[in-house]
Amino acid sequence: MESAIKRVGVIGVGHLGQHHARVYTELLDARLVGVADRDEERAHLIGENLGVPAYSTMEELIGRQAPDAVSIVVPTSLHFDVARTAMEAGIHVLVEKPVTTRPDEAEELLKLAAKKDLVLQVGHIERFNSAVRYISQTVHSPIYLESKRIGPFSPRINDVGVVLDLMIHDIDIVLSLVSSPIARIAATGRCVHTDHEDIADAQITFENGVMAHILVSRVSEKKQRQLDIMEPQRHITVNYETQTVQINRCVRDSNGQTEILETPIFPKSEPLKLELAHFIGCVRERRQPLVGIRDGKRALEVAIEVLRQIHERPVVQGDIARLGAVS
């Protein structure tokens, strides 16, 4: 009988990858068997802290430890090659977002996963935010969605713009809540501190009439991570940071109308732990993950269109003024 405890490895143990490695040591049905990073000193530091072998290449990790599954937390440009190599070796994969740099690469990974009968999960961690998990079960008829993910500049992230770093989270959530093809995308943005877009604003119109507005910025002195959803009878506000949900309703009677505020109570947990536990559960039970390669590919396609409009089309001065107002 196949062991219920899965041998896992982490490829790339930088700022985020180190937390993947840590969480695996905390899961009862997973055993971290090694980490790999091209920065050998970094790999050994994390390996020593967690008491597991460390390697400078993924080939060494796979060859010596034979993991059942791996988290891939390397730069986006390497996602495709690293994921393909791992899957060709028969290893289940969780690859961080964005899944690849091109949709055709994501499609190739999808076919490889099907051919090899492997679990391939995309690391859209916000789907495992307790508040997002709650609304995914309760939101049924959205009319308009407004997402705002803004905060101060961090020099730690300067090799990619806010669309692939931040907005792709919100794109994925919006797509998961609206069951309709996209009719139109309109986007603007601006480079401020880096050569990539530091502010981006996208409006998505779906064929069923639902509208979504997504604003992301890393040049704002105010930090905010919030999603507002308007339904026919409710206004729902999600705070990503506090993992809370607030629901506003109006009850109308002969005396006028009364506003009712509801604050649902639900279990909360570390999103990354929920995400990795879900991944290991999918590997153990050979079931499809909550966020699969098709979800990752669709979010990437939208993000690429947003980037195309930002960088290939002149930005209207009025839009820049509006975007800059959040700073």
C-alpha positions in Angstrom: 0.0 0.0 0.0 1.3 3.4 -1.0 2.5 5.4 2.0 0.2 8.1 3.3 3.2 10.3 4.2 4.6 11.9 1.1 8.2 12.8 0.6 8.5 16.4 -0.5 11.2 18.8 -1.6 11.4 22.5 -2.2 13.2 23.9 -5.2 14.1 27.5 -4.5 14.3 28.6 -0.9 14.4 32.4 -1.1 12.0 34.7 0.7 8.9 32.6 -0.1 10.5 29.2 -0.7 11.9 29.1 2.9 8.3 29.2 4.2 7.2 26.4 1.9 10.0 24.3 3.4 9.1 25.3 7.0 5.4 24.5 6.5 6.1 21.0 5.1 7.9 20.2 8.3 4.7 21.1 10.2 2.4 18.9 8.1 1.7 15.4 9.5 1.3 13.7 6.1 4.4 15.2 4.5 8.1 14.7 5.2 10.5 17.3 3.9 13.4 15.3 2.4 15.5 18.1 1.0 15.8 21.6 -0.4 17.6 22.9 -3.5 18.7 26.4 -4.5 21.3 27.6 -7.0 22.6 29.8 -4.2 24.4 27.0 -2.4 25.0 29.0 0.7 21.4 29.8 1.0 20.3 26.2 0.4 22.6 25.0 3.2 21.4 27.7 5.6 17.8 26.7 5.2 18.6 23.0 5.2 20.6 23.2 8.4 17.8 25.2 10.1 15.2 22.5 9.2 17.5 19.5 9.6 17.3 18.3 6.0 19.9 17.8 3.2 20.5 20.8 0.9 21.6 20.8 -2.8 22.7 23.3 -5.3 20.7 21.7 -8.2 17.2 20.2 -8.5 18.8 17.2 -10.3 20.8 16.3 -7.1 17.7 16.7 -4.9 15.6 14.4 -7.2 18.4 11.9 -7.7 19.4 11.5 -4.1 16.1 12.0 -2.3 13.4 10.8 -4.8 10.6 13.1 -3.6 7.0 12.2 -4.4 6.2 15.9 -4.8 8.0 19.3 -4.9 7.2 23.0 -4.5 8.8 25.1 -7.2 9.6 28.6 -5.9 12.1 29.9 -8.4 12.0 33.0 -10.6 9.0 32.9 -13.0 11.3 32.6 -16.1 12.4 29.2 -14.8 9.0 27.8 -13.9 8.4 26.0 -17.1 11.8 24.3 -17.4 11.9 23.3 -13.7 8.3 22.1 -13.6 8.8 20.1 -16.8 12.0 18.4 -15.5 10.3 17.5 -12.3 7.2 16.1 -14.0 9.2 14.1 -16.5 10.8 12.4 -13.5 7.3 11.5 -12.3 7.1 14.0 -9.5 3.9 15.9 -8.5 4.3 19.7 -8.7 3.1 22.8 -7.0 4.5 25.7 -9.0 4.2 29.3 -7.7 2.3 31.9 -9.6 2.4 33.0 -12.3 2.5 29.5 -13.6 4.7 30.3 -16.6 5.7 33.2 -18.7 3.6 32.1 -21.7 0.2 30.4 -22.0 1.5 27.8 -24.5 4.0 26.7 -21.8 1.2 26.3 -19.3 -0.7 24.2 -21.9 2.3 22.0 -22.4 2.6 21.4 -18.7 -1.1 20.5 -18.6 -0.7 17.9 -21.3 2.4 16.5 -19.5 0.5 16.2 -16.2 -2.3 14.4 -17.9 0.1 12.0 -19.7 2.0 11.2 -16.5 -1.1 11.2 -14.2 0.4 13.8 -12.0 -1.0 16.5 -9.7 -0.1 20.0 -11.0 -1.2 22.8 -8.7 -0.6 26.6 -9.1 0.4 28.6 -6.1 -2.4 31.2 -6.0 -2.2 31.5 -2.2 -5.1 34.0 -1.8 -7.6 31.2 -2.8 -6.6 29.6 0.6 -7.2 32.8 2.5 -9.9 31.9 5.0 -12.1 34.9 4.0 -11.8 34.0 0.3 -12.7 30.4 1.0 -15.8 31.6 2.9 -17.0 33.9 0.1 -16.3 31.3 -2.6 -19.1 29.3 -1.0 -21.5 32.2 -0.4 -21.2 34.6 -3.4 -23.5 33.5 -6.2 -24.7 36.5 -8.1 -22.0 39.2 -8.3 -22.9 42.4 -10.2 -19.7 44.4 -9.6 -16.4 43.6 -8.0 -13.7 46.1 -6.9 -10.3 44.9 -5.7 -7.6 47.2 -4.2 -4.1 45.8 -3.4 -1.9 48.8 -2.6 1.1 49.4 -0.4 4.6 51.0 -0.2 7.5 50.1 -2.4 9.7 47.2 -1.5 13.2 47.0 -3.1 13.1 43.3 -2.6 10.8 42.9 -5.6 12.2 44.8 -8.6 12.5 42.2 -11.3 8.8 42.0 -12.1 6.0 44.6 -12.2 2.8 44.7 -10.1 0.7 42.9 -12.7 2.5 39.5 -12.3 3.5 40.1 -8.7 0.2 41.4 -7.3 -2.6 41.8 -9.7 -2.6 38.2 -10.9 -3.9 37.2 -7.4 -6.9 39.4 -7.9 -7.4 38.3 -11.5 -7.5 34.7 -10.3 -10.0 35.4 -7.5 -12.3 37.5 -9.8 -12.3 34.7 -12.5 -13.1 32.1 -9.8 -16.2 34.2 -8.7 -17.6 35.1 -12.1 -18.9 32.2 -14.2 -18.7 33.9 -17.6 -16.3 34.5 -20.5 -14.6 37.8 -20.6 -16.0 40.3 -23.1 -13.5 43.2 -22.7 -10.4 44.3 -20.8 -9.2 47.9 -20.4 -6.0 48.6 -18.6 -3.6 51.4 -17.8 -0.4 51.7 -15.7 2.8 53.5 -15.0 6.4 52.9 -14.1 7.5 55.0 -11.1 10.4 53.4 -9.2 11.4 50.6 -11.5 11.5 49.8 -15.2 8.3 47.7 -14.7 4.8 49.0 -14.0 4.5 50.0 -10.4 0.9 51.0 -10.6 -1.7 49.2 -12.7 -5.5 49.5 -13.1 -7.6 47.0 -15.0 -11.3 46.9 -15.8 -12.8 43.6 -16.9 -16.3 43.3 -18.4 -17.8 39.8 -18.7 -20.2 38.6 -21.3 -22.9 38.2 -18.6 -22.7 41.9 -17.7 -20.6 41.6 -14.5 -17.9 44.2 -14.2 -14.7 44.1 -12.2 -12.2 46.8 -11.3 -8.7 45.9 -10.1 -6.2 48.4 -8.8 -2.7 47.5 -7.7 0.1 49.7 -6.6 3.5 49.5 -4.8 4.0 53.2 -4.6 1.2 54.0 -2.1 2.0 55.0 1.5 -1.3 53.4 2.5 -1.5 49.7 2.7 -4.7 48.1 1.8 -5.8 44.6 0.6 -9.5 44.6 0.1 -12.2 43.1 -2.2 -15.8 44.6 -2.4 -18.5 42.6 -4.1 -21.9 44.0 -4.9 -24.8 41.5 -5.2 -28.5 42.3 -5.8 -29.3 42.2 -2.0 -25.9 42.5 -0.4 -22.5 44.3 -0.3 -19.7 42.0 0.8 -16.3 43.3 1.9 -13.3 41.0 2.2 -10.1 42.1 4.1 -7.3 39.9 2.9 -5.0 40.8 5.7 -7.3 40.2 8.6 -9.1 37.4 6.8 -12.5 38.9 7.7 -15.7 39.3 5.9 -18.4 42.0 6.4 -21.8 41.8 4.8 -24.1 44.9 4.5 -27.8 44.5 3.8 -30.8 46.8 3.8 -34.1 45.7 5.2 -37.0 47.8 4.0 -40.4 48.0 5.8 -43.2 50.5 6.4 -40.9 52.6 8.5 -38.3 53.0 5.8 -35.1 50.9 5.6 -32.6 49.6 8.2 -29.0 48.7 7.4 -27.9 45.4 8.8 -24.3 44.6 9.3 -23.2 40.9 9.5 -19.7 39.7 10.4 -19.6 36.0 9.7 -17.4 33.8 12.0 -15.4 31.0 10.4 -12.1 29.1 11.1 -8.9 30.9 10.2 -5.5 29.5 9.4 -2.2 30.3 7.7 -3.1 30.4 4.0 0.2 28.8 3.0 -0.3 25.9 5.4 -3.8 25.3 3.9 -2.5 25.5 0.4 0.3 23.0 1.0 -1.9 20.7 3.0 -4.4 20.7 0.1 -1.6 19.9 -2.4 -0.4 17.0 -0.3 -4.0 15.8 0.1 -4.4 15.9 -3.7 -1.2 13.9 -4.2 -2.2 11.3 -1.7 -5.8 10.9 -3.1 -4.9 11.6 -6.7 -7.5 14.3 -7.1 -7.5 17.6 -9.0 -6.4 20.6 -6.9 -8.6 23.7 -6.2 -6.3 25.8 -8.3 -5.1 23.8 -11.3 -3.1 24.6 -14.4 -6.2 25.7 -16.3 -6.9 28.4 -13.6 -3.2 29.4 -13.7 -3.2 29.6 -17.5 -6.4 31.7 -17.6 -5.2 34.2 -15.0 -1.9 34.4 -16.9 -3.7 35.1 -20.2 -5.6 38.0 -18.6 -2.4 39.4 -17.0 -0.6 39.3 -20.3 -3.4 41.3 -22.0 -3.2 43.8 -19.2 0.6 44.1 -19.6 0.2 44.5 -23.4 -2.2 47.4 -23.0 0.0 49.1 -20.3 3.2 48.8 -22.2 2.2 49.0 -25.8 -0.5 51.7 -25.7 0.1 55.3 -24.6 -1.4 56.0 -21.2 -4.1 58.7 -21.0 -3.0 61.6 -18.7 -6.3 61.5 -16.9 -5.8 57.8 -16.0 -2.4 58.5 -14.6 -3.7 61.3 -12.4 -6.4 58.9 -11.1 -3.9 56.1 -10.5 -1.4 58.5 -8.8 -4.1 59.6 -6.4 -3.6 56.5 -4.3 0.1 57.3 -3.6 
